[in-house]
Amino acid sequence: MTNRYQKTFEQCKNENRIALVPFVVIGDPDIEISIKIIKQLIDSGADALELGIPFSDPIADGPIIQAATIRALHSGFKISNLEKVFNAIREYNAEIPIGLLMYANLVMHYGMEKFVQDCAKWQVDSILIPDVPAQEAGLITPLTKKHGVQSVFIAPPNATPETLEQVAALSQGYTYLLGRVGITGTHVDVETPLTDVVNKLHEHNAAPLLQGFGISKPEHITQAVITGLDGAICGSAIVNLLAQSLDAGDELTKTLFKLDDFMQSLKKATYK
Amino acid sequence: MIQETLQNYSEVRKGYFGKFGGRFIPELLVPALQQLEDAFEFVQQDLAFNTELDDLLKNYAGRPTPLTKCKNFLADTQLSVYLKREDLLHGGAHKTNQVLAQALLTKHMGKTRVIAETGAGQHGVATAIACALLGLDATIYMGSKDVARQAPNVYRMELMGAKVIPVDNGSGSLKDAINEAMRDWASSFETTHYLLGTAAGPHPFPTLVKAFQKVIGEEAKAQMLEQTGRLPDAVVACVGGGSNAIGIFADFIQDEKVRLIGVEPAGHGLHTQAHGATLLKGEHGILHGSMTYVLQDDDGQIQESHSISAGLDYPAVGPEHAWLYASGRGEYVGVTDAEALQGFKDLSRAEGIIPALEPSHALAYLHTLAKETDKPMNILLNLSGRGDKDLQHVLEEDKKLNPK
């Protein structure tokens, strides 16, 4: 199976920049608009996509992503919509890596193995289950290995050296580096660079490091470049921009224009 | 195939009860839970900790609690009913046992702040009690609907120095309060202990809460032996998250002849959507850090639970109950709101003891048990709390059920 992540990170390296990975919630505010938003993200230079599946009880997420989740569920999002969404994305772009973020209960309910198999079928590249830490990895990794889907794990700044070693060994495609403690989208400023954690992960040959949490403006991406990371995931800021624009009653074209504008400002900061 | 994977996987793992339990939380919280596990294992062997806890339980909370044989309740049946009187504990419910222990543990870990979730406010009040006593800063997350409905408990907590934060997210109920407490913990664990209120959640909470509640069953066992000369035929308790039930079951799990009966809230009926009978009607799933049974819809989204008693109104259940249920060691049954209300009145009238609505479910189930049995049975029932908190609610429910 082609490793889309590898290709993407190589390309970024050749272009002397780090990867920009936007995060949005599938089905926010509804399936049709959500697909258009994802296509816009691709047009605006996303190097990979990180897509959240709406869950009723997202304990790792702050108010902005929670609100997106609720909008999606209220508009009638069903897990059975996923096939349509991924088909639409793959028809539009066959090369971009797609990462899924999905809480454990949804995956279990779907059937762990069936879900991993379907991810392979939908050409989804990676699965991140935010409430499955490295010590519970046995729940998912035998299945992802079997079906050729990559499983992503999170390296938090407070992890023990043992956990970082485990995460480095487990995480495939990329490693999700937490920029700080807390939940998504709740702090304004990114804290000091995570040199120790980064060094430790490099020591153990971790998959490329993408920083999530606290990437909400170009300066944060500049900092990620300085820290020597391979990319940055921007979630809450994008979701918030979409929510505010839709709330303000903007036409979709105007919302997508604002989104493009913001993506361009982030993209510029990815160059070394 | 998947079940096998799970089973093989879990056999070697601490924090599992069969295939249930585990630690399904963001990686970020793993160090905090590991620290708690280490501290918990340390204090179990620590003389100073245990001396201090025993002193608090005895001289502050009022342990041991009595075992009362009912004089009139179900006296015309084959059942002899013995009530373990956790309703007489300081705070009015069994919650005080483990809250005092966790508050001491907080100090042991060098933390100064405690967060907790609460539904109707009982666990919040218990937490406020322990934090006032031990000089800890307490923040209680409570669903905004519950804040409005339970004003006296909010005032109790505030009176004892706790800060109550209404949670508007999601459905504004207990599960959302837990979500919010976990989010707080994700950025505050360096100084803050999350004082979870029941024997559910990620490892080590189910084990830890059981360890600090099993005093109920240990005392009751000795008291039953003293009063009747033998073990009870059945131990009966209500099950929401499951802390009072596991507390009274724990010391009897090895006594295979003793039936363990957990009573789940059947709300408007098990055939409706409005209940909290997680084991009877839920499916395998993961909620709030634990692999267990979870009430969920066709898509795996968590469902709202319902019960007349806030203390049982939770869409998941402690993993050890999941194991007791799946293994057949425990029997789990459902009792509706209306039946529980009748149990509430029956005990009040028969014994002069007003029970909380939670154990009223267990009391109501005894009618069924009495009909089923043709030989005398000694029943040990955990009267986990007193009913003062429920009077207003019962008055209102009565009006709804019997409009005049």
Chai-1 contact restraints between the chains, C-beta under 6 A:
chainA,res_idxA,chainB,res_idxB,connection_type,confidence,min_distance_angstrom,max_distance_angstrom,comment,restraint_id
A,S56,B,Q301,contact,1.0,0.0,6.0,A-B,restraint_1
A,S56,B,I302,contact,1.0,0.0,6.0,A-B,restraint_2
A,D57,B,N179,contact,1.0,0.0,6.0,A-B,restraint_3
A,D57,B,I302,contact,1.0,0.0,6.0,A-B,restraint_4
A,I59,B,N179,contact,1.0,0.0,6.0,A-B,restraint_5
A,I59,B,M182,contact,1.0,0.0,6.0,A-B,restraint_6
A,A60,B,P26,contact,1.0,0.0,6.0,A-B,restraint_7
A,Q66,B,N169,contact,1.0,0.0,6.0,A-B,restraint_8
A,K78,B,D299,contact,1.0,0.0,6.0,A-B,restraint_9
A,I79,B,D299,contact,1.0,0.0,6.0,A-B,restraint_10
A,A104,B,F24,contact,1.0,0.0,6.0,A-B,restraint_11
A,A104,B,I286,contact,1.0,0.0,6.0,A-B,restraint_12
A,N105,B,G285,contact,1.0,0.0,6.0,A-B,restraint_13
A,N105,B,I286,contact,1.0,0.0,6.0,A-B,restraint_14
A,N105,B,G300,contact,1.0,0.0,6.0,A-B,restraint_15
A,L106,B,G300,contact,1.0,0.0,6.0,A-B,restraint_16
A,M108,B,G285,contact,1.0,0.0,6.0,A-B,restraint_17
A,M108,B,I286,contact,1.0,0.0,6.0,A-B,restraint_18
A,H109,B,G300,contact,1.0,0.0,6.0,A-B,restraint_19
A,M112,B,I2,contact,1.0,0.0,6.0,A-B,restraint_20
A,E113,B,I2,contact,1.0,0.0,6.0,A-B,restraint_21
A,P130,B,P26,contact,1.0,0.0,6.0,A-B,restraint_22
A,D131,B,F24,contact,1.0,0.0,6.0,A-B,restraint_23
A,D131,B,I25,contact,1.0,0.0,6.0,A-B,restraint_24
A,P133,B,E27,contact,1.0,0.0,6.0,A-B,restraint_25
A,P133,B,V30,contact,1.0,0.0,6.0,A-B,restraint_26
A,E136,B,G22,contact,1.0,0.0,6.0,A-B,restraint_27
A,E136,B,F24,contact,1.0,0.0,6.0,A-B,restraint_28
A,G138,B,Y9,contact,1.0,0.0,6.0,A-B,restraint_29
A,I154,B,E27,contact,1.0,0.0,6.0,A-B,restraint_30
A,P156,B,E27,contact,1.0,0.0,6.0,A-B,restraint_31
A,P156,B,L28,contact,1.0,0.0,6.0,A-B,restraint_32
A,N158,B,P31,contact,1.0,0.0,6.0,A-B,restraint_33
A,V181,B,S187,contact,1.0,0.0,6.0,A-B,restraint_34
A,G182,B,A186,contact,1.0,0.0,6.0,A-B,restraint_35
A,G182,B,S187,contact,1.0,0.0,6.0,A-B,restraint_36
A,I183,B,R183,contact,1.0,0.0,6.0,A-B,restraint_37
A,I183,B,A186,contact,1.0,0.0,6.0,A-B,restraint_38
